[in-house]
């Protein structure tokens, strides 16, 4: 098999993700993010998602794909040790530096954003203005475990469940960390849905990890950050000197 696409990255899942998570992420991307052609999505992106899902949802195909990736990584490492630059840069997550930048889809509204291979902290979607910096890059800024703990905060937030959406929903953000937050609001949000959230001091695209109704009839929603931009670092989880 010569296909070097990273199917796990295409479906926004980890290599050890169980079948249920792969299936839920595929449905979220196709339906909630409207990447299916019948919902206005791009044929090329939908074909990629279908190709990835067909492989990772079948145990035999997934095992063969994983073996192929391992063999390719091993071969790439050997090539790098021999000084073979052409093989060292041919992995599933890399392209030759001279290749033209590819339009990448915003995880929330799916608008194309051409910025090259990497995003900076100031990059925002040209359509919905969501931050495009992966949350994992923000988490790496902290130097110790304490910088990754949740902080008790209460921030008024506006969140959007689709785009375009004329007016966002209101909520309250609590328990902030670089991994996610708890959102308290009147809306019940489906698990694995993607939302855009703006709390003034930060903005993010987040995945709904859990949602439960409280005794006061409001909903407490656990959110996992997909992308994250922090506009005022002091007082949240990290200092400028960290």
RALIN-V529434 format. One record per pair of residues at least 24 apart in sequence whose C-alpha atoms are under 10 Angstrom apart, sorted by the first residue. I is the first residue (numbers start at 1). J is the second residue. If there is no record, write none. Layout:
# RALIN-V529434
[[I	J] [I	J]]
This chain:
# RALIN-V529434
[[1	64] [1	65] [1	68] [1	69] [2	68] [2	69] [2	72] [3	65] [3	68] [3	69] [3	92] [4	65] [4	68] [4	69] [4	72] [4	90] [4	91] [4	92] [4	93] [4	94] [5	48] [5	51] [5	52] [5	69] [5	91] [5	92] [5	93] [5	94] [6	52] [6	65] [6	69] [6	91] [6	92] [6	93] [7	48] [7	49] [7	50] [7	51] [7	52] [7	53] [7	54] [7	55] [7	56] [7	62] [7	65] [7	92] [8	52] [8	53] [8	56] [9	52] [9	92] [9	93] [10	45] [10	48] [10	49] [10	50] [10	51] [10	52] [10	53] [11	48] [11	49] [11	50] [11	52] [11	53] [11	56] [12	107] [12	226] [15	56] [15	66] [17	56] [18	56] [18	57] [19	56] [19	57] [19	58] [19	59] [20	57] [21	192] [22	52] [22	53] [22	56] [22	57] [23	53] [23	56] [23	57] [24	191] [24	192] [24	193] [25	53] [25	192] [25	193] [25	207] [26	50] [26	52] [26	53] [26	57] [26	192] [27	53] [27	192] [27	193] [28	191] [28	192] [28	193] [28	194] [28	207] [29	107] [29	108] [29	110] [29	192] [29	193] [29	194] [31	193] [32	108] [32	109] [32	161] [32	162] [32	192] [32	193] [32	194] [32	195] [33	106] [33	107] [33	108] [33	109] [33	110] [33	161] [33	162] [33	163] [33	193] [33	194] [33	195] [34	108] [34	109] [34	110] [34	162] [35	105] [35	109] [35	110] [41	110] [41	111] [42	110] [45	104] [45	105] [105	132] [106	130] [106	131] [106	132] [106	205] [106	227] [107	131] [107	132] [107	194] [107	195] [107	196] [107	205] [107	206] [107	207] [107	226] [107	227] [108	132] [108	160] [108	161] [108	162] [108	163] [108	193] [108	194] [108	195] [108	196] [108	204] [108	205] [108	206] [108	207] [108	226] [108	227] [109	161] [109	162] [109	163] [109	164] [109	194] [109	195] [109	196] [109	205] [110	163] [120	229] [121	228] [121	229] [121	230] [121	231] [122	229] [122	230] [122	231] [123	229] [124	229] [127	163] [127	164] [128	160] [128	162] [128	163] [128	164] [128	165] [128	196] [129	196] [129	203] [129	204] [130	195] [130	196] [130	197] [130	198] [130	203] [130	204] [130	205] [130	227] [130	228] [130	229] [131	196] [131	197] [131	198] [131	202] [131	203] [131	204] [131	205] [131	226] [131	227] [131	228] [131	229] [131	230] [132	204] [132	205] [132	226] [132	227] [132	228] [132	229] [133	204] [133	205] [133	226] [133	227] [133	228] [133	229] [134	204] [134	205] [134	225] [134	226] [134	227] [134	228] [134	229] [135	178] [135	179] [135	180] [135	204] [135	205] [135	206] [135	224] [135	225] [135	226] [135	227] [135	228] [135	229] [136	178] [136	179] [136	225] [136	226] [136	227] [136	228] [137	178] [137	227] [137	228] [138	178] [138	179] [138	227] [138	228] [138	229] [138	230] [138	238] [139	177] [139	178] [139	179] [139	228] [139	237] [139	238] [140	178] [141	178] [141	238] [141	239] [141	240] [141	242] [142	178] [142	237] [142	238] [142	239] [142	241] [142	242] [143	238] [143	242] [144	242] [146	237] [146	238] [147	177] [147	178] [147	236] [147	237] [147	238] [147	239] [147	242] [148	176] [148	177] [148	178] [148	179] [148	237] [148	238] [149	175] [149	176] [149	177] [149	178] [149	179] [149	237] [149	238] [150	174] [150	175] [150	176] [150	177] [150	178] [150	179] [150	180] [150	181] [150	236] [150	237] [151	175] [151	176] [151	177] [151	178] [151	181] [151	235] [151	236] [151	237] [152	176] [152	177] [152	181] [152	236] [152	237] [153	177] [153	181] [153	182] [153	235] [153	236] [154	182] [154	183] [154	199] [155	183] [155	198] [155	199] [155	200] [155	201] [155	202] [156	183] [156	184] [156	198] [156	199] [156	200] [156	201] [157	183] [157	184] [157	185] [157	197] [157	198] [157	199] [157	200] [157	201] [157	202] [157	203] [158	185] [158	196] [158	197] [158	198] [158	199] [158	200] [158	203] [159	183] [159	185] [159	195] [159	196] [159	197] [159	198] [159	199] [159	203] [159	204] [159	205] [160	194] [160	195] [160	196] [160	197] [160	198] [160	205] [161	187] [161	189] [161	193] [161	194] [161	195] [161	196] [161	197] [162	193] [162	194] [162	195] [162	196] [163	195] [163	196] [168	196] [168	197] [168	198] [169	197] [170	197] [170	198] [170	199] [171	197] [171	199] [171	218] [171	219] [171	220] [172	199] [172	220] [173	197] [173	198] [173	199] [173	220] [173	221] [173	222] [174	220] [174	222] [175	222] [175	236] [176	223] [176	236] [176	237] [177	224] [177	225] [177	236] [177	237] [177	238] [178	224] [178	225] [178	228] [178	230] [178	236] [178	237] [178	238] [179	206] [179	223] [179	224] [179	225] [179	226] [179	227] [179	228] [180	204] [180	206] [180	207] [180	208] [180	209] [180	222] [180	223] [180	224] [180	225] [180	226] [180	228] [181	206] [181	221] [181	222] [181	223] [181	224] [181	225] [182	208] [182	209] [182	210] [182	211] [182	219] [182	220] [182	221] [182	222] [182	223] [182	224] [183	208] [183	211] [183	219] [183	220] [183	221] [183	222] [183	223] [184	211] [184	212] [184	213] [184	214] [184	218] [184	219] [184	220] [184	221] [184	222] [185	213] [185	217] [185	218] [185	219] [185	220] [185	221] [186	213] [186	217] [186	218] [186	219] [186	220] [187	211] [187	213] [187	218] [187	219] [187	220] [187	221] [188	212] [188	213] [188	218] [188	219] [188	220] [188	221] [189	219] [189	220] [189	221] [189	222] [190	221] [191	221] [191	222] [191	223] [192	223] [192	224] [193	223] [194	223] [194	224] [194	225] [194	226] [195	223] [195	225] [195	226] [196	225] [196	226] [196	227] [197	225] [197	228] [198	229] [199	230] [199	231] [200	230] [200	231] [200	232] [201	229] [201	230] [201	231] [201	232] [201	233] [201	234] [201	235] [201	236] [202	228] [202	229] [202	230] [202	231] [202	232] [202	233] [202	236] [203	227] [203	228] [203	229] [203	230] [203	231] [204	228] [204	229] [204	230] [205	229]]
